[in-house]
Amino acid sequence: MINKNTLAGIFALLLFVGCSMDDSSNEDSSSIQTEQDSSSIPTVRYNEFMACEFGDDMSSDNLTVMISEWQELLTSDELVGAWGYSPASDQNAWGEVGWWELEWTSKEAADAAWAEWESNEAAMAWTEKHAGVMQCDGPGRFKFDGIFPISFETYGEKNPNGYFYSEFSGCKYNEGSSREDAIAFVEGFNNAVEEADYSETGYHYGNYFAHDTSTVNPEGEGADFLWANFTKSKEMNDKAYAAFEAEVREKMFPLFSEFASCGENPDVYHGWTLYDGDDKDFMPTFPDQE
């Protein structure tokens, strides 16, 4: 069971996004998001994160209606996927903030969608109708280039209800290092993971390269890029972490440390896939509130 705050934090994000994608061209468009072969150079996507809050009308049923109606307004293939995140710990650096992630084929496609939003009457009506459920900071969205080097279902089938578990760490480049070093690292990391026991965890990961590195979290910490780990559940996350400690860390951590360092305590989240560009009929199933 997941409480009201948990559910609400996930979806306080649709208000600014919704129908802006209607006439323009993000955990599960996962089959698209992570379509790259592990031995190839990863495809770069454009990802946006919005911080969100919720209203008094938040409920499982209201979320389902809201997202279903939002999905009906999407007409373009430029939106690859959408995911919602709710804090899985009260120790997250971002506190109780929930997140809405959108993944696009390009920044240009995203910008066109947002411009369309401002003149879309259906978007305004949808926003007004669901204003009591959630609100999010569309204008203040965080912008990234994202790579996802391991296919979502390489290490186990995805959850049919759309749920996943995630960890996000903020990372900084060492002096003289750059995004190119991070991208060059992933092939060796993928190979090390392949040789370890990540079976049935659903493990995959993303690197999100920040467009604005001056942004800091509430604890005053900035990041050049985010390293995100995704698994099917907290239990599977623990299994993946044990595999990393036993079989991957010794091989890969010294190489990673040559070009970057990350915070010791990642922010952890419950997540749901809200839209899958490869399965447009997909609809998440949300848990009842406590």
C-alpha positions in Angstrom: 0.0 0.0 0.0 1.2 3.5 -0.8 -0.1 6.5 1.1 -1.6 9.7 -0.3 1.6 11.7 -0.1 3.4 9.0 -2.1 0.8 8.9 -4.8 0.5 12.6 -4.9 4.2 13.3 -5.2 4.3 11.2 -8.3 1.9 13.0 -10.4 2.0 16.7 -9.4 3.3 17.3 -12.8 0.7 17.0 -15.5 -0.8 20.4 -15.2 1.7 22.2 -17.3 2.4 19.4 -19.7 -0.8 17.7 -20.7 -2.1 19.0 -24.0 0.9 21.0 -25.0 1.9 17.8 -26.7 -1.3 17.5 -28.6 -0.3 19.0 -32.0 3.5 18.9 -31.6 5.4 16.1 -32.0 10.1 9.6 -21.1 9.9 4.5 -16.6 7.5 2.8 -20.0 8.5 3.8 -23.3 11.4 1.8 -22.1 11.6 -0.2 -25.2 12.1 3.0 -27.1 14.0 4.9 -24.4 16.6 2.1 -24.1 16.6 0.7 -27.5 20.3 0.9 -27.9 22.5 -2.2 -28.1 24.9 -2.2 -25.2 27.9 -2.3 -27.6 26.8 0.7 -29.6 27.0 4.4 -28.9 23.8 5.2 -26.9 21.1 7.3 -28.6 20.8 10.7 -27.0 17.3 11.8 -26.0 16.1 15.1 -24.5 14.6 14.7 -21.0 12.8 17.2 -18.8 12.0 17.0 -15.1 9.4 19.1 -13.3 9.0 19.5 -9.6 5.4 18.9 -8.4 2.9 19.4 -5.6 -0.6 17.9 -5.1 -4.1 19.1 -4.1 -6.9 18.0 -1.9 -8.5 16.0 -4.7 -5.6 13.6 -4.9 -6.7 9.9 -5.1 -6.0 6.8 -7.0 -9.2 7.1 -9.0 -8.7 10.8 -9.8 -5.1 10.1 -10.9 -6.4 7.4 -13.2 -9.0 9.6 -14.8 -6.6 12.5 -15.1 -3.8 10.5 -16.8 -6.3 8.7 -19.0 -7.7 12.0 -20.3 -4.2 13.4 -20.7 -3.2 10.4 -22.8 -6.2 10.9 -25.1 -4.8 14.4 -25.9 -1.5 13.1 -27.2 -1.2 12.8 -30.9 2.4 13.1 -31.8 5.2 10.6 -31.9 7.8 13.1 -30.8 7.0 12.3 -27.1 8.9 9.1 -26.4 7.6 8.5 -22.9 6.6 9.9 -19.5 7.3 8.8 -16.0 6.3 9.9 -12.5 8.4 9.7 -9.3 7.4 9.8 -5.7 9.9 9.9 -2.8 10.7 6.5 -1.3 12.6 8.0 1.6 12.3 11.1 3.9 16.0 11.5 3.6 16.0 12.6 -0.1 18.0 15.8 -0.7 14.9 17.2 -2.6 12.7 16.3 0.4 9.0 15.6 -0.5 9.2 16.9 -4.0 7.8 14.5 -6.7 8.9 14.6 -10.3 7.4 14.3 -13.7 9.8 13.2 -16.5 9.2 13.7 -20.2 11.4 12.2 -22.8 11.5 13.7 -26.3 13.2 12.9 -29.6 14.8 16.3 -29.5 14.9 19.7 -27.7 13.3 21.2 -30.7 10.3 18.9 -30.5 9.9 19.6 -26.8 10.0 23.4 -27.3 7.4 23.2 -30.1 5.1 21.2 -27.8 5.4 23.7 -25.0 4.7 26.6 -27.3 1.6 24.7 -28.5 0.4 24.3 -24.9 0.0 28.0 -24.4 -2.6 28.3 -27.2 -4.4 25.0 -26.8 -7.9 25.4 -25.4 -8.3 21.7 -24.7 -5.1 21.9 -22.5 -6.6 24.9 -20.6 -9.8 23.0 -20.0 -8.0 19.9 -18.9 -5.8 21.9 -16.5 -8.7 23.6 -14.9 -10.7 20.4 -14.5 -7.8 18.6 -12.6 -6.4 21.6 -10.8 -7.4 20.1 -7.4 -5.4 17.0 -8.1 -1.9 18.3 -8.8 0.2 21.2 -9.9 3.8 21.4 -11.2 6.4 23.8 -12.2 6.5 23.6 -16.0 8.4 26.9 -16.6 11.0 25.8 -14.1 11.6 22.4 -15.6 15.1 20.9 -15.5 16.6 20.0 -18.9 18.9 17.2 -19.7 20.4 15.1 -22.6 19.8 11.5 -21.6 21.4 8.2 -22.6 20.1 4.8 -21.5 22.7 2.2 -22.5 21.0 -1.0 -21.2 17.6 -2.1 -22.6 14.8 -2.1 -20.0 14.1 -5.8 -20.2 17.6 -7.1 -20.5 17.6 -8.4 -16.9 13.9 -9.3 -16.4 10.5 -8.4 -17.7 9.0 -5.1 -16.7 6.1 -4.9 -14.1 2.8 -5.0 -15.9 1.3 -2.3 -13.7 4.0 0.2 -14.7 5.8 0.4 -11.3 9.6 0.7 -10.9 12.1 1.7 -8.3 14.8 4.2 -8.9 17.9 5.9 -7.4 19.3 9.2 -8.6 22.8 10.4 -7.8 24.2 13.8 -8.6 27.7 13.6 -10.1 30.4 16.1 -10.9 33.2 15.9 -13.4 36.8 15.9 -12.2 38.9 18.8 -13.5 39.6 18.3 -17.1 36.9 15.7 -17.6 33.7 16.0 -19.6 30.6 14.3 -20.9 32.7 12.4 -23.5 34.4 10.6 -20.7 31.1 9.6 -19.1 29.8 8.2 -22.5 33.1 6.4 -23.1 32.7 4.6 -19.7 29.4 3.0 -20.4 30.5 0.1 -22.7 32.9 -1.3 -20.1 30.3 -0.8 -17.4 27.7 -2.7 -19.5 30.1 -5.5 -20.0 30.8 -5.8 -16.2 27.1 -5.8 -15.5 26.6 -8.5 -18.0 29.1 -10.7 -16.3 27.4 -10.2 -12.9 24.2 -11.6 -11.5 21.5 -9.0 -12.2 19.0 -11.6 -13.4 15.3 -10.7 -12.9 16.1 -7.4 -11.3 15.0 -5.4 -14.3 18.1 -3.3 -13.9 18.9 -0.6 -16.4 20.3 2.9 -15.9 20.5 6.4 -17.3 22.9 9.2 -17.5 21.3 12.6 -17.6 23.6 15.4 -18.7 22.5 18.8 -17.4 21.9 21.7 -19.6 22.3 24.1 -16.7 25.0 23.0 -14.2 24.4 26.0 -11.9 21.3 24.5 -10.4 21.6 23.2 -6.8 19.4 21.1 -4.7 18.0 22.3 -1.3 21.2 21.1 0.3 23.2 23.4 -2.0 24.7 20.5 -4.1 25.0 20.9 -7.8 25.6 18.3 -10.5 27.0 18.1 -14.0 25.0 14.9 -14.6 22.7 12.5 -12.9 23.3 8.7 -12.7 20.0 6.9 -12.3 19.5 3.2 -11.5 16.1 1.6 -12.3 14.9 -1.8 -11.1 11.6 -3.6 -10.7 11.3 -3.1 -6.9 13.2 -2.2 -3.7 14.0 -5.9 -3.3 15.4 -6.2 -6.8 17.3 -2.9 -6.2 19.0 -4.5 -3.2 19.9 -7.6 -5.3 21.4 -5.4 -8.0 23.4 -3.4 -5.4 24.7 -6.7 -4.0 25.8 -7.8 -7.5 27.5 -4.4 -8.0 29.4 -4.7 -4.8 30.4 -8.3 -5.4 31.3 -8.3 -9.1 31.3 -4.8 -10.6 32.7 -2.2 -8.2 36.3 -3.5 -8.1 36.5 -3.5 -11.9 34.7 -0.2 -12.7 34.7 2.2 -9.8 38.4 3.1 -10.1 37.7 3.9 -13.8 34.7 6.0 -13.0 36.6 7.9 -10.3 39.1 9.0 -12.9 36.6 11.3 -14.5 33.8 11.9 -12.0 32.5 11.6 -8.4 28.9 11.3 -7.1 27.1 12.0 -3.9 27.2 9.2 -1.3 23.4 9.1 -0.7 21.2 8.9 -3.8 17.6 10.2 -3.8 15.3 7.2 -4.0 11.8 7.1 -5.6 8.8 4.9 -6.4 8.0 5.4 -10.1 5.2 4.6 -12.6 5.2 4.7 -16.3 2.6 7.2 -17.4 3.0 7.0 -21.2 4.8 4.5 -23.4 5.4 5.7 -26.9 5.9 2.1 -28.0 2.6 1.0 -26.5 0.2 3.9 -26.6 -2.6 1.9 -25.1 -0.6 1.3 -21.9 -2.2 2.6 -18.7 -0.6 2.3 -15.2 -2.4 0.6 -12.4 -2.1 2.7 -9.2 -2.3 1.2 -5.6 -5.1 2.0 -3.3 -4.4 4.7 -0.8 -4.0 3.9 2.9 
